[in-house]
Amino acid sequence: IETIQTFPDDFLWGASTSAFQVEGANTEDGKGLSTQDVRPVPAGLSDASIAADHYHRYKEDIALMKEAGLKSYRFSIAWTRIYPNGDDEQPNPKGIQFYSDLIDELIKNDITPIATLWHFDLPNHLEEAYHGWLGKETIHHFERYARTVFEAYGDRVKYWISINEQMMMVMNTEMLLGKGKKISYKEGLKYNMQACVNMSLAEKKAFQLCHEIIPDAKIGPSSAYQLCYPLTCDAMDVQAAMDAEEFLSYLVLDLSVRGEFPATLKAYLKQEQAYPVISEEEQKLLKKERPDFIGVNYYASLTVRKPGDPDPKADLFFFNTENYTIVNNPIIKTTTWLRGSYDPLGFKLALRKLYDRYQLPLMITENGYPQTEEPVNGIINDTERITYLKDHLHAIKETISEGIPVIGYHLWSFIDLLSGSQGYKKRYGLVYIDHQEGNKGTLQRIKKQSFYWYQKQIKEKGREI
Ligand code: BG6
């Protein structure tokens, strides 16, 4: 199929961040502590107390977004700035004001705000008082938080993301059950699935409220879509790849869009006595509410084989279940930080599969290239990142040419930020932040070469991609 010359005129050329990874000021102006703020950090590494200091420097950062020509910016609202403990009776006015000012600044600079409700940073009090998402109370508190922010910002924010990478949170039993508690696989599975459904119920409440309070807004989840290749053409490997894809990707998205578990997975969970408790009323809610689009976070594909001995050298091997084993892909290019694979064609396949299954518009909410980098004579010549972005944007251009509606691209990340797993050595930004491990550095902003490259692509609507 012939590839279009330029991206559509209304394509959202954007970039992403999340609150705890950029804001810093994590106890300022009444903010409560989130699970990310209390997470143990190895000695010498940075925690979330300063990050990129975006809380104090957001105007400078938005000026840089304007200079890059961004059409949209995906950020997340820290639940703990709005409700410091999660279950407070009244919201924190200073928290409400901060995001209101940020949104105004974006709009003043012609940048469309895209707000995520929950990006990994659950109020820690909810974790301690109700076992986080295992407690039905958390659903209720999320609903109140969502209502508050829809009412506060709905006049200006027309794109919302409900939950970022739900499955990542579900897989992390430690986060659900409290630090250091060791449980068996089967027990963990049961808790994970209950927490997963509770998150989905909270998400459905958010869909419902968003549609009621802001009828002209659109809302959807951000999925960490894991495309899974079978290692060989052995039907057992193919089945393992299907099981992995179902568990890691379709489980959450099927709940989001169709309101039910994938059939095979449901049968398996029932057999394992791990199928969650869902009341009739909850089942109705799951079925009734639907998203308007699907947000896609794509970094890499996975390769799996039939269950067997785990391969501890495989990237992301901690995603293993007893139904499949994750292995390294022998063909796809690997890089130091990129979780094992560099796979733009996999991106195209993932988007096609998602559209075929759900028939909803797709918005890329994350995709990016991590590097360890420092300026040389004041310049950061990140050519590998540029090549990565070009290859992945080309995959999107081809996807759009093939008739699949991809409405925007939000690269991860606009500025260097605290990596979810590896601190400040792992940088993703178009803009360098002088933050050195251990909460040190001047926090000066330096535009990388990729900043100028992206600026040019936006201006020319991706003609040379
Ligand atoms: C996604 C998350 O999983 O990947 C981001 O939504 C995260 O918050 C990003 O930063 C990259 O992962 P990491 O572990 O390299 O920071």
Boltz pocket constraint, residues with backbone or C-beta under 6 A from the ligand:
constraints:
  - pocket:
      binder: B
      contacts: [[A, 18], [A, 21], [A, 164], [A, 165], [A, 168], [A, 224], [A, 297], [A, 337], [A, 366], [A, 370], [A, 412], [A, 418], [A, 419], [A, 420], [A, 421], [A, 422], [A, 426]]
      max_distance: 6.0
